């Protein structure tokens, strides 16, 4: 009789608990959604992911703060880099989720190439599955050898396709205005053989400027101009975000980690259900 009770209990209670949700054939829709979904990680079309690059002291962090609309990154007038490590922040603004990654100056902090690559590897996870715009921050009137070295390095790491997503943002716009010259006039009067002018031309003329003086409304309009330029980027094969093999590998790793997490969750829930079922068996036969 006891054997019959155990058999009935196992068939009616324990087996269904064990099999659900492992084989994804049992359980309600909510369980299947949580444990059995094979859909890729969702990409929000209203999200704008921005990577800021440039040498120390040109205003990367200030540019990031201007885009986000609040003091997200530390800033200081100094010859040494305030941003020594990659910084990340985000906000909801203009109907978009803005994700901004502020990077340290790579060639002005005595880093080895290996250290630079390790730092860059952090960026991938922050902007995965890709970045909508890589903003090169440059001061008006200056484009140094160090800045050209930065661009060359990024081109080697990210590939020529980087130019399809590159925007040059000039800081200290007020300096050109003090000289009664607009940023457009400044760019148009550049030597066409200069490194910066060739880079702007190769990037389909994507450039704009921001200032540090004036009213808040002016800063807001400058940010809207940056976002407008980003929206117009089509990139390679019509993709609106940049993703080379490195970004793709990071996305694959993230998805694999997501699958592992779901599997671990399944196993933990399965163990809990088995434990609860065995506890019920013990209580049943205690009577």
SULGIJO-V890515 format. One record per run of one state. SS is the DSSP state (alpha for helix, beta for strand, coil for the rest). FROM is the first residue (numbers start at 1). LEN is the number of residues. Records with the same first field share a line. If there is no record, write none. Layout:
SS = FROM-LEN / FROM-LEN
This chain:
coil = 1-1 / 20-9 / 36-11 / 54-6 / 69-18 / 94-2 / 103-10 / 128-3 / 132-1 / 140-5 / 159-1 / 172-1 / 179-4 / 189-6 / 203-4 / 210-6 / 233-3 / 239-3 / 243-2 / 287-1
alpha = 2-18 / 29-7 / 60-9 / 113-15 / 145-14 / 160-6 / 173-6 / 183-6 / 195-8 / 216-17 / 236-3 / 245-42
beta = 47-7 / 87-7 / 96-7 / 131-1 / 133-7 / 166-6 / 207-3 / 242-1
